[in-house]
Amino acid sequence: MRLARVAVTAAVISLSGFGPFCAHARAADALGDHTGTITFTISAADVGAGVSWGKGVLTFEGHDYPFRIRGGSGAAIGFSRTHAVGTVYNLYRVSDIEGTYWSVQGEATMGAGKGGAVMENNNGIYIKFTSTSSGARLAFSVERLTVRLNPGVTPPAPQQPATTPAATNPAPATSPASHQ
């Protein structure tokens, strides 16, 4: 049901006459809070069913997090390489970017092409992106892409408040018994 809602929202935004003027405002309202940006490159090879692989970078709270993508699709033939730039919605913990994203996507690339999609994972994270592609590929299918942060990627530790010398070396406590 969520996939259908995402597809309808994306179609309304892209097909409405107001899309170029207020697509960002509508997308932010429909998809949630804009919390990060994303860039990625993905390759797809298909003969009926296909495989996709690639890598990208999530920019979240001023930090860059590299990730990798693996996935597949059906009802496609050919090969293409896609470069995408997008917006991430509803991400409040960097680890929630991980997961399997679903989208309904069409592609007709012969030499070069342009496109876009909205994807959602089970954590309620939406990624809306525009893309340019090269190659020769014809596809209309449900696409499943799994995003995993690169091993060893962890969010930065929270900043500790500055300490004063008195706070690090407090004076020894005295008790009433020591004054007698």
C-alpha positions in Angstrom: 0.0 0.0 0.0 2.9 2.4 0.8 4.5 1.7 -2.6 1.3 2.7 -4.3 1.0 5.9 -2.3 4.6 6.8 -3.1 4.0 6.1 -6.8 0.9 8.2 -6.9 2.6 11.1 -5.1 5.5 11.0 -7.5 3.2 10.9 -10.5 1.1 13.8 -9.3 4.1 16.0 -8.7 5.8 15.2 -12.0 2.7 15.4 -14.1 1.0 18.5 -12.6 1.4 21.8 -14.2 2.7 23.2 -11.0 5.5 20.6 -10.6 8.4 22.9 -11.6 7.2 25.7 -9.3 6.2 23.9 -6.1 7.4 20.3 -6.4 9.8 20.8 -3.5 7.1 22.1 -1.2 4.7 19.3 -2.2 7.3 16.6 -1.9 8.4 17.8 1.6 4.8 17.8 2.7 3.9 14.4 1.1 7.2 12.6 2.0 8.0 14.1 5.4 11.0 16.1 6.7 14.0 16.7 4.4 16.8 15.4 6.5 19.7 14.7 4.2 21.0 14.4 0.6 22.3 11.5 -1.4 24.3 10.8 -4.5 25.0 7.4 -6.1 26.0 5.6 -9.2 24.4 2.3 -10.0 24.9 -0.2 -12.9 22.1 -2.5 -14.1 22.4 -5.6 -16.4 19.2 -7.3 -17.4 17.9 -10.1 -19.6 14.4 -10.5 -18.3 15.3 -10.4 -14.6 18.3 -8.3 -13.8 20.9 -7.3 -11.2 22.0 -3.8 -10.0 25.1 -2.8 -8.1 26.7 0.5 -7.1 27.9 2.9 -4.5 27.1 6.3 -3.1 27.4 8.9 -0.4 24.8 10.0 2.1 25.2 13.5 3.6 23.5 13.6 7.0 24.0 16.2 9.8 27.1 17.6 8.2 28.9 14.2 7.7 29.4 12.0 4.6 28.6 8.3 4.9 29.6 6.0 2.0 27.4 3.1 1.2 26.9 0.3 -1.3 23.8 -0.8 -3.3 22.8 -4.2 -4.5 19.5 -5.2 -6.0 17.5 -6.5 -8.9 14.5 -5.9 -11.1 12.3 -7.8 -13.5 10.9 -7.1 -17.0 14.0 -5.4 -18.4 16.7 -6.0 -21.0 20.0 -4.3 -21.6 22.7 -2.5 -19.6 22.9 1.0 -18.1 24.8 3.1 -15.7 22.9 5.7 -13.7 24.2 8.7 -11.8 21.6 10.1 -9.3 21.3 13.0 -6.9 18.5 13.1 -4.4 16.9 14.1 -1.1 16.4 11.9 1.9 13.3 12.3 4.0 12.6 11.2 7.6 16.1 10.1 8.5 16.9 10.7 12.2 19.5 8.0 12.8 22.1 7.3 10.2 21.7 3.5 10.6 18.0 3.8 9.4 19.3 4.5 5.8 20.1 0.8 5.6 17.4 -1.5 4.3 15.6 -2.6 1.2 14.0 0.1 -0.9 11.2 -0.5 -3.4 10.1 1.5 -6.4 8.2 1.1 -9.6 10.4 2.4 -12.3 10.5 2.7 -16.0 13.6 3.3 -18.1 14.2 3.7 -21.8 17.9 4.5 -22.4 19.5 4.5 -25.8 22.8 6.3 -25.5 21.7 8.8 -22.7 18.5 9.3 -20.7 17.1 11.2 -17.8 14.8 9.9 -15.1 13.7 10.0 -11.5 12.0 8.0 -8.8 10.9 7.9 -5.2 11.9 4.9 -3.1 11.0 3.8 0.4 12.4 1.4 2.9 10.8 -0.4 5.9 12.2 2.3 8.3 9.9 4.9 6.7 12.9 6.6 4.9 12.1 8.0 1.5 14.6 8.9 -1.2 13.5 11.1 -4.0 16.1 11.4 -6.8 16.7 12.6 -10.4 19.1 10.7 -12.6 21.0 10.6 -15.8 21.8 7.3 -17.4 23.9 6.0 -20.3 23.8 2.6 -22.1 21.0 0.7 -23.8 18.3 -0.6 -21.5 14.5 -0.9 -21.6 12.7 -1.6 -18.3 9.4 -1.2 -16.6 9.4 -3.1 -13.4 9.4 -3.2 -9.6 13.0 -2.5 -8.5 14.4 -3.7 -5.2 17.6 -2.1 -4.0 19.4 -2.8 -0.7 21.5 -0.1 0.8 24.2 -0.9 3.3 26.6 1.5 4.9 30.3 0.6 4.3 31.8 -1.5 7.0 33.3 0.6 9.8 31.1 3.5 9.1 29.7 4.8 12.3 28.1 8.1 13.3 30.5 10.6 15.0 30.4 10.5 18.8 28.4 13.2 20.5 30.4 16.3 21.5 31.2 16.2 25.3 30.7 19.5 27.1 34.0 21.3 27.9 35.2 20.7 31.5 36.8 23.1 33.8 39.9 22.3 36.0 37.7 22.5 39.1 35.3 19.9 37.6 38.1 17.5 36.8 40.0 17.9 40.1 37.4 18.6 42.8 38.5 19.6 46.2 38.5 16.7 48.7 35.3 16.4 50.6 35.4 17.1 54.3 33.1 15.6 56.8 32.2 16.9 60.3 34.3 14.1 61.8 37.5 15.4 60.2 37.1 18.8 61.8 37.1 17.5 65.3 
